[in-house]
Amino acid sequence: MLDITFLKFWHIWDLPTINKRNRTPYKDDYWKGIRTKFFVQTAAGGVAMMVLFLVCCSYLYGTLYRSSFRHENMHVLAVQYDEGVISQALSTAYKELQGPTFPTIYFHSPDDYPTPEDIYASVRRGRFRGAVYTTENASSRLEAAFQGGLAASSYNTTKALSYVWNQEYYTTFAESVVQASLQELVVAVGVAYVKINGTQAFPYVARSDPAAIQAFLNPIQAAEGDIHPDPKGASVFFSTVSMAMPALQQFFFLLVLNGVCRQHQVYSKMTIRSSTIVRRFAGIIYTLGASLGQSGYYWAFRESWDVNGVQFVLTWMTLWLLMHIHLNILDAFAAVLPLPVMPFIILIWIFINIATTVSPLELQPGFYHWGICLPSHNSYLVLVTIWTGGANNRLYRALPILFSWWIVGNVVSTLAHVRACQMAFVLERFEEIRPQDLEAPSILSEEESETRFQRPATQKSEENDGLGREKTMEDRAMEQRKIYGPSIPPAF
């Protein structure tokens, strides 16, 4: 059985379309002028793609270049409800840590934030990335604990300080920058307290009371308040890979949509109004489905993430708006730009968008702050607000920007579609008046195939005729590709 299959496969080489008698080897004079062009064009294309990826990846990596020296751009609130040594230790500790690698702390009086709830609300609104405050009478309670007795046994070190942060806002950086810095500050406050008051307080410590000794050795810790915990393991993907998928999906859908429109002559036969409605309807249905799928795998891997059905629907609608924006923008690009430019445009568009979501803009160089106007950045801000139940609310800015992109994208893609329909109509009328002899026969007998596929070097007249036909077919293919853009099936 294997031998029969192998023999059948071997007979393929006898077909006139494959047989080497009807083809020319690489070293043949027929390829003399083409060899150089082939390698030059291939090298130029390869170098261009290498440069493209180099530039795009350099742009992306640049967002986090020396980002540790921009931690000071993260703002933290500090309020001192205690008027004793612990508040003094907090100020001293910050002076020791203050610098480019540590968040900037803004000290406010209790008059500005009368209660811890006011501090919590300020961080929740996104005015500050975190907050730390000393509790009222914390120094007095600690001094009383040094003397032993009930005050020592009931002393809770975590009631000396408290800090608040929001884990949901850029989870990776919230943990590595905000939370880590606040924890470092708490340790530094304890060290500063010992330096300021340790020697003076030691003689008053009740050495016979273990609780008093413990209070002296470990005087200060902090209670943590996380506005919205983010326990899911996939958090790192939410602001990175997941924000690249909406644009990438639209590009592949455009390949299908353009190919179907070309195959069924939608641009040349259907009215402008009807074809526009058909494409818009197809785009809306697809983006609704794609955004539902992305929202679905968000929820499938949420683990113990505290979100509900309303937030799921809002997430779905936000992703739908983002995907429809990407679809319209890429559709306009594909209709008006030369096809060789499209890979560059697609990659650049994806990279500049994802660069605005991989990290907070506060940690990026000032050059990158223009990305605040891009759709991916604003959609991520909307998503964070949804997932946190209203925290870090930037809807007043993000929604107008997103809807502006949506309106502009719809207008531009519609104009590009009208242009494509006009070009398709002209091309079809041109093809109708072309000479019939340019059409290649559809079925050839074996003898005709042998004669037709002769080596170009031996039949000059047929070579010239074939080259002319090849050029004509290539021109026709290029015209179709200019009209329909990249497509599946290919537009030729």
C-alpha positions as CSV (number, residue, x, y, z in Angstrom):
1,M,0.0,0.0,0.0
2,L,2.8,2.3,0.9
3,D,4.6,1.6,-2.4
4,I,1.5,2.4,-4.4
5,T,1.0,5.7,-2.6
6,F,4.6,6.6,-3.2
7,L,4.4,5.7,-6.9
8,K,1.3,7.9,-7.2
9,F,3.1,10.7,-5.5
10,W,6.1,10.2,-7.8
11,H,4.0,10.6,-10.9
12,I,3.1,14.1,-9.9
13,W,6.5,15.2,-11.2
14,D,5.4,14.1,-14.7
15,L,2.6,16.7,-14.8
16,P,3.3,19.5,-17.4
17,T,2.8,22.2,-14.8
18,I,5.5,20.8,-12.5
19,N,7.9,19.0,-14.9
20,K,11.3,20.6,-15.2
21,R,11.1,20.6,-19.0
22,N,8.6,23.4,-18.8
23,R,10.6,25.4,-16.3
24,T,14.0,27.1,-16.1
25,P,16.7,26.6,-13.4
26,Y,17.9,29.4,-11.3
27,K,21.2,29.8,-13.2
28,D,19.4,30.1,-16.6
29,D,19.9,33.4,-18.5
30,Y,16.1,33.9,-18.3
31,W,16.6,34.9,-14.6
32,K,19.7,37.0,-15.2
33,G,18.0,40.3,-14.7
34,I,15.5,39.1,-12.2
35,R,18.0,37.6,-9.7
36,T,19.4,40.9,-8.6
37,K,15.9,42.5,-8.3
38,F,14.7,39.5,-6.3
39,F,17.4,39.7,-3.7
40,V,17.3,43.5,-3.5
41,Q,13.6,43.6,-3.0
42,T,13.6,40.7,-0.5
43,A,16.5,42.4,1.4
44,A,14.7,45.7,1.4
45,G,11.5,44.2,2.7
46,G,13.3,42.2,5.3
47,V,15.3,45.2,6.6
48,A,12.1,47.3,6.6
49,M,10.3,44.8,8.8
50,M,13.3,44.5,11.1
51,V,13.4,48.2,11.5
52,L,9.7,48.3,12.1
53,F,9.8,45.8,14.9
54,L,12.9,47.5,16.3
55,V,11.2,50.9,16.4
56,C,7.9,49.5,17.8
57,C,9.5,47.5,20.5
58,S,11.9,50.3,21.4
59,Y,8.9,52.6,21.8
60,L,7.2,50.1,24.1
61,Y,10.3,49.4,26.2
62,G,10.9,53.1,26.5
63,T,7.7,53.5,28.5
64,L,9.4,51.8,31.4
65,Y,13.0,52.9,30.9
66,R,14.3,54.1,34.3
67,S,10.8,54.1,35.6
68,S,12.0,53.5,39.1
69,F,13.4,57.1,39.1
70,R,9.9,58.4,38.4
71,H,8.2,56.8,41.4
72,E,8.1,60.3,42.8
73,N,5.3,61.1,40.3
74,M,3.0,58.8,42.3
75,H,1.3,60.9,44.9
76,V,0.5,59.8,48.5
77,L,-1.6,61.6,51.1
78,A,-0.5,61.8,54.7
79,V,-2.6,63.1,57.6
80,Q,-1.4,63.3,61.2
81,Y,-4.3,62.9,63.6
82,D,-1.8,62.2,66.3
83,E,0.1,65.2,67.7
84,G,2.8,63.3,69.4
85,V,6.1,61.5,68.7
86,I,4.6,59.0,66.2
87,S,3.6,61.9,63.9
88,Q,7.1,63.3,64.3
89,A,8.5,59.9,63.4
90,L,6.4,59.8,60.2
91,S,7.8,63.1,59.0
92,T,11.3,62.1,59.8
93,A,11.0,58.7,58.1
94,Y,9.7,60.4,54.9
95,K,12.6,62.8,54.9
96,E,14.9,59.8,55.0
97,L,13.1,58.1,52.1
98,Q,12.3,61.1,50.0
99,G,13.7,61.0,46.4
100,P,13.0,60.1,42.8
101,T,12.6,56.4,43.7
102,F,10.0,57.0,46.4
103,P,6.4,58.3,46.0
104,T,5.9,62.0,46.9
105,I,4.0,62.4,50.1
106,Y,1.7,65.4,50.6
107,F,1.1,66.2,54.3
108,H,-2.3,67.7,55.1
109,S,-3.8,68.8,58.4
110,P,-6.8,67.0,60.0
111,D,-8.9,70.1,59.1
112,D,-8.6,69.1,55.4
113,Y,-9.5,65.5,56.1
114,P,-11.5,65.4,59.4
115,T,-12.0,61.6,59.3
116,P,-10.3,58.5,57.9
117,E,-13.3,58.1,55.7
118,D,-12.4,61.3,53.9
119,I,-8.9,60.0,53.3
120,Y,-10.4,56.7,51.9
121,A,-12.7,58.7,49.6
122,S,-9.8,60.8,48.3
123,V,-7.8,57.7,47.3
124,R,-10.9,56.1,45.9
125,R,-11.5,59.0,43.6
126,G,-7.9,58.7,42.3
127,R,-6.7,62.0,43.6
128,F,-3.9,60.1,45.4
129,R,-2.5,56.6,44.7
130,G,-2.3,55.9,48.4
131,A,-2.6,57.5,51.8
132,V,-1.1,57.0,55.3
133,Y,-2.2,58.5,58.5
134,T,-1.5,58.4,62.2
135,T,-4.4,57.5,64.5
136,E,-5.6,59.9,67.1
137,N,-3.8,59.6,70.5
138,A,-1.5,56.9,69.1
139,S,1.6,58.3,70.9
140,S,-0.3,58.5,74.3
141,R,-1.4,54.9,74.0
142,L,2.1,53.7,73.2
143,E,3.6,55.6,76.2
144,A,0.9,54.1,78.5
145,A,1.8,50.6,77.2
146,F,5.4,51.1,78.2
147,Q,4.3,51.3,81.8
148,G,2.7,47.9,81.7
149,G,-0.7,46.7,83.0
150,L,-3.9,46.7,81.1
151,A,-2.6,49.4,78.7
152,A,0.3,47.1,77.7
153,S,-1.8,43.9,77.3
154,S,-4.4,45.7,75.2
155,Y,-2.0,47.7,73.1
156,N,-2.4,47.0,69.3
157,T,0.6,48.0,67.3
158,T,-1.4,48.2,64.0
159,K,-3.5,51.0,65.5
160,A,-0.6,53.4,65.4
161,L,-0.6,53.9,61.6
162,S,-3.0,53.0,58.8
163,Y,-2.5,53.2,55.0
164,V,-4.9,52.9,52.1
165,W,-4.3,51.9,48.5
166,N,-6.1,50.7,45.4
167,Q,-4.9,47.3,44.1
168,E,-7.1,47.3,41.0
169,Y,-5.5,50.3,39.4
170,Y,-2.6,48.8,37.4
171,T,-2.3,45.9,39.8
172,T,1.3,45.1,39.1
173,F,2.5,48.7,39.8
174,A,0.1,49.2,42.6
175,E,1.7,46.3,44.4
176,S,5.3,46.9,43.5
177,V,5.3,50.7,43.9
178,V,2.5,52.0,46.1
179,Q,2.0,49.1,48.5
180,A,5.7,48.3,48.7
181,S,6.6,52.0,49.4
182,L,3.9,52.3,52.1
183,Q,5.2,49.2,53.8
184,E,8.7,50.5,53.6
185,L,7.5,53.8,55.1
186,V,5.9,52.0,58.1
187,V,9.2,50.2,58.9
188,A,11.0,53.5,58.6
189,V,8.6,55.2,61.0
190,G,9.3,52.5,63.6
191,V,13.1,53.0,63.2
192,A,12.6,56.8,63.4
193,Y,10.6,56.5,66.6
194,V,13.3,54.5,68.3
195,K,15.9,57.1,67.3
196,I,13.7,60.0,68.5
197,N,12.2,58.6,71.7
198,G,13.8,55.2,72.4
199,T,16.5,56.4,74.8
200,Q,14.1,58.7,76.7
201,A,11.3,56.0,76.9
202,F,13.5,53.1,78.0
203,P,13.8,54.0,81.7
204,Y,9.9,54.1,82.0
205,V,9.4,50.6,80.5
206,A,8.0,48.1,83.0
207,R,10.7,45.4,82.6
208,S,8.7,42.9,84.6
209,D,5.8,43.1,82.1
210,P,6.3,41.1,78.9
211,A,3.6,43.1,77.1
212,A,5.3,46.3,78.0
213,I,8.7,45.0,76.7
214,Q,7.0,43.8,73.5
215,A,5.4,47.2,73.0
216,F,8.9,48.8,73.3
217,L,10.6,46.4,71.0
218,N,7.8,46.5,68.3
219,P,6.1,49.9,68.9
220,I,4.6,50.7,65.4
221,Q,2.9,48.7,62.7
222,A,0.1,49.6,60.3
223,A,-3.4,48.5,59.4
224,E,-3.9,48.1,55.7
225,G,-6.9,49.2,53.7
226,D,-7.2,48.0,50.1
227,I,-10.0,49.8,48.3
228,H,-10.6,47.0,45.8
229,P,-8.5,43.8,46.2
230,D,-7.5,42.1,43.0
231,P,-6.9,38.4,43.8
232,K,-7.0,37.0,40.2
233,G,-3.7,35.6,38.8
234,A,-4.4,36.8,35.3
235,S,-4.3,40.5,36.4
236,V,-1.0,41.0,34.6
237,F,-2.7,40.3,31.2
238,F,-5.6,42.7,31.7
239,S,-3.5,45.8,30.8
240,T,-1.1,44.2,28.4
241,V,-2.1,41.3,26.1
242,S,-5.8,41.8,26.5
243,M,-5.5,45.4,25.3
244,A,-3.8,44.4,22.1
245,M,-6.4,41.8,21.2
246,P,-9.2,44.2,20.3
247,A,-7.2,45.8,17.5
248,L,-5.7,42.6,16.3
249,Q,-9.1,40.9,16.0
250,Q,-10.5,43.7,13.9
251,F,-7.6,43.4,11.4
252,F,-8.3,39.7,10.8
253,F,-12.0,40.3,10.5
254,L,-11.4,43.0,7.9
255,L,-9.5,40.4,5.8
256,V,-12.6,38.2,5.8
257,L,-15.0,41.1,5.2
258,N,-13.0,42.6,2.3
259,G,-12.6,39.2,0.7
260,V,-16.3,38.5,0.8
261,C,-17.2,42.0,-0.6
262,R,-14.8,41.4,-3.4
263,Q,-16.0,38.0,-4.2
264,H,-19.7,39.1,-4.4
265,Q,-18.9,42.4,-6.1
266,V,-20.5,44.4,-3.3
267,Y,-18.5,47.5,-4.1
268,S,-19.3,47.6,-7.8
269,K,-22.9,46.3,-7.9
270,M,-24.6,47.4,-4.7
271,T,-25.7,51.0,-4.0
272,I,-23.4,53.1,-1.7
273,R,-26.1,53.3,1.0
274,S,-26.8,49.6,1.0
275,S,-23.2,48.5,1.0
276,T,-22.4,51.0,3.8
277,I,-25.2,49.6,5.9
278,V,-24.2,46.0,5.2
279,R,-20.6,46.6,6.2
280,R,-21.7,48.6,9.3
281,F,-24.1,45.9,10.3
282,A,-21.5,43.2,9.9
283,G,-19.0,45.2,11.9
284,I,-21.4,45.9,14.7
285,I,-22.4,42.2,15.0
286,Y,-18.8,41.0,14.9
287,T,-17.5,43.5,17.5
288,L,-20.5,42.7,19.8
289,G,-19.5,39.0,19.6
290,A,-15.8,39.5,19.9
291,S,-16.2,41.8,22.9
292,L,-18.6,39.3,24.5
293,G,-15.9,36.7,24.0
294,Q,-13.2,38.8,25.7
295,S,-15.5,39.7,28.6
296,G,-16.3,36.0,28.9
297,Y,-12.7,34.9,29.4
298,Y,-12.2,37.8,31.8
299,W,-15.0,36.4,33.9
300,A,-14.0,32.7,33.4
301,F,-10.6,33.4,35.0
302,R,-11.8,35.9,37.7
303,E,-11.2,33.4,40.6
304,S,-12.4,35.2,43.7
305,W,-12.5,38.6,42.0
306,D,-15.5,40.6,43.5
307,V,-17.5,41.6,40.4
308,N,-21.1,41.1,39.4
309,G,-23.4,40.8,36.4
310,V,-23.9,44.5,35.9
311,Q,-20.1,45.0,35.8
312,F,-20.0,42.2,33.2
313,V,-22.4,44.0,30.9
314,L,-20.6,47.3,31.3
315,T,-17.3,45.6,30.6
316,W,-18.8,44.1,27.5
317,M,-20.1,47.5,26.2
318,T,-16.8,49.2,26.9
319,L,-14.9,46.5,24.9
320,W,-17.5,46.7,22.2
321,L,-17.0,50.5,21.8
322,L,-13.2,50.0,21.8
323,M,-13.4,47.2,19.2
324,H,-15.7,49.2,16.9
325,I,-13.3,52.2,17.1
326,H,-10.4,49.9,16.1
327,L,-12.5,48.4,13.3
328,N,-13.4,51.8,11.8
329,I,-9.9,53.2,12.0
330,L,-8.2,50.2,10.5
331,D,-10.9,50.0,7.8
332,A,-10.2,53.6,6.8
333,F,-6.4,52.9,6.8
334,A,-6.9,49.8,4.6
335,A,-9.0,51.7,2.1
336,V,-6.8,54.7,1.5
337,L,-3.2,53.6,2.1
338,P,-1.0,51.5,-0.2
339,L,-1.1,47.8,0.7
340,P,2.7,47.5,1.3
341,V,2.2,50.1,4.1
342,M,-0.6,48.2,5.9
343,P,1.7,45.9,8.0
344,F,3.5,48.9,9.3
345,I,0.3,50.8,10.1
346,I,-1.3,47.8,11.9
347,L,1.8,47.1,14.0
348,I,2.3,50.8,14.9
349,W,-1.3,51.3,15.8
350,I,-1.3,48.3,18.1
351,F,2.0,49.2,19.8
352,I,1.2,52.9,20.4
353,N,-2.1,51.9,22.0
354,I,-0.7,49.1,24.2
355,A,2.1,51.4,25.3
356,T,-0.5,53.5,27.1
357,T,-1.9,50.6,29.1
358,V,1.1,48.6,30.2
359,S,1.9,51.1,33.0
360,P,0.5,54.2,34.6
361,L,1.4,57.4,32.7
362,E,2.9,58.8,35.8
363,L,5.8,56.3,35.5
364,Q,6.3,57.0,31.8
365,P,8.6,59.7,30.4
366,G,6.8,62.9,29.5
367,F,7.1,62.2,25.8
368,Y,4.6,59.3,26.1
369,H,1.9,61.4,27.8
370,W,0.3,62.2,24.5
371,G,-1.1,58.7,24.7
372,I,-3.7,60.0,27.0
373,C,-5.8,60.7,23.9
374,L,-5.6,57.1,22.5
375,P,-8.7,54.8,22.7
376,S,-7.0,51.9,24.5
377,H,-5.8,54.1,27.4
378,N,-9.2,55.6,27.9
379,S,-11.0,52.3,27.6
380,Y,-8.8,50.8,30.3
381,L,-9.6,53.7,32.6
382,V,-13.3,53.1,32.0
383,L,-12.8,49.4,32.7
384,V,-11.0,50.1,36.0
385,T,-13.8,52.4,37.1
386,I,-16.3,49.7,36.3
387,W,-14.4,46.9,38.1
388,T,-13.8,49.0,41.2
389,G,-17.4,50.2,41.5
390,G,-16.7,53.8,40.6
391,A,-13.1,54.2,42.0
392,N,-10.5,56.2,40.1
393,N,-13.3,57.8,38.1
394,R,-12.0,59.4,34.9
395,L,-15.3,59.0,32.9
396,Y,-15.6,62.8,32.5
397,R,-12.5,62.6,30.2
398,A,-12.4,59.0,29.0
399,L,-15.9,58.8,27.6
400,P,-15.8,62.0,25.5
401,I,-12.5,60.9,24.0
402,L,-13.8,57.4,23.2
403,F,-17.0,58.7,21.5
404,S,-14.9,61.3,19.6
405,W,-12.8,58.5,18.2
406,W,-16.0,56.5,17.4
407,I,-17.6,59.4,15.5
408,V,-14.4,60.3,13.6
409,G,-13.8,56.6,12.8
410,N,-17.3,56.2,11.4
411,V,-17.1,59.3,9.2
412,V,-13.6,58.5,7.9
413,S,-14.4,54.8,7.2
414,T,-17.6,55.8,5.4
415,L,-15.7,58.3,3.1
416,A,-13.1,55.6,2.4
417,H,-15.9,53.1,1.6
418,V,-17.4,55.6,-0.9
419,R,-14.0,56.0,-2.6
420,A,-13.6,52.2,-2.8
421,C,-17.0,51.8,-4.4
422,Q,-16.2,54.4,-7.0
423,M,-12.9,52.7,-7.9
424,A,-14.6,49.3,-8.1
425,F,-17.2,50.6,-10.5
426,V,-14.6,52.2,-12.7
427,L,-12.5,49.0,-12.7
428,E,-15.5,46.8,-13.6
429,R,-16.4,49.0,-16.6
430,F,-12.8,48.9,-17.7
431,E,-12.8,45.1,-17.6
432,E,-16.0,44.9,-19.6
433,I,-14.4,46.6,-22.6
434,R,-11.1,44.7,-22.5
435,P,-10.2,42.4,-25.5
436,Q,-11.5,38.9,-25.1
437,D,-8.3,37.4,-26.2
438,L,-6.6,38.4,-23.0
439,E,-8.7,35.8,-21.1
440,A,-6.7,32.6,-20.5
441,P,-8.4,29.3,-21.4
442,S,-9.9,27.5,-18.5
443,I,-9.2,23.9,-19.5
444,L,-6.2,22.6,-21.4
445,S,-5.6,19.1,-22.8
446,E,-2.4,17.3,-22.0
447,E,-0.9,18.0,-25.4
448,E,-1.9,21.7,-25.3
449,S,-0.4,21.9,-21.8
450,E,2.8,20.5,-23.0
451,T,2.9,23.0,-25.8
452,R,1.8,25.9,-23.8
453,F,4.2,25.4,-20.9
454,Q,7.4,25.4,-22.9
455,R,10.6,26.9,-21.6
456,P,10.6,30.7,-22.1
457,A,14.1,30.6,-23.3
458,T,13.2,28.5,-26.4
459,Q,10.0,30.3,-27.5
460,K,10.5,34.0,-27.6
461,S,7.1,34.9,-29.1
462,E,5.2,32.9,-26.5
463,E,7.5,34.3,-23.8
464,N,6.6,37.9,-24.7
465,D,3.0,37.0,-25.0
466,G,3.0,35.4,-21.6
467,L,4.8,38.3,-20.0
468,G,2.3,40.7,-21.5
469,R,-0.6,38.6,-20.1
470,E,1.2,38.3,-16.8
471,K,1.6,42.0,-16.5
472,T,-2.0,42.6,-17.4
473,M,-3.2,40.1,-14.7
474,E,-0.9,41.7,-12.2
475,D,-2.2,45.1,-12.9
476,R,-5.7,43.8,-12.5
477,A,-4.9,42.2,-9.2
478,M,-3.2,45.4,-7.9
479,E,-6.3,47.4,-8.9
480,Q,-8.5,45.0,-7.0
481,R,-6.2,45.1,-4.0
482,K,-6.2,48.9,-4.0
483,I,-9.9,48.9,-3.9
484,Y,-10.7,46.1,-1.4
485,G,-7.5,46.3,0.7
486,P,-6.1,43.2,2.4
487,S,-8.5,40.3,2.2
488,I,-9.3,36.6,2.5
489,P,-9.7,35.2,-0.2
490,P,-6.9,37.2,-1.7
491,A,-8.1,40.0,-4.0
492,F,-6.5,38.6,-7.1
